[in-house]
């Protein structure tokens, strides 16, 4: 698996790695969704945090709607998807 797999927009939180425990976590009730992507030649790392170990569907849907507003400028790189 590539550290930055090619993905298209909009990015999907469903593709993220769910991390219930990680080094430096602020408290035990926080969950992190970590997503990496290569989009148009850019390497992106997205970390979404929720104030509970089990975010509701509504919380995740709200975060997904925010993620869908992400705009990436064209790079002109030949290998950019």
Secondary structure as UniProt FT lines:
FT   TURN            3..4
FT   HELIX           13..15
FT   STRAND          17..19
FT   TURN            23..24
FT   TURN            28..29
FT   STRAND          31..39
FT   TURN            40..41
FT   STRAND          42..50
FT   HELIX           57..67
FT   TURN            68..69
FT   TURN            78..79
//
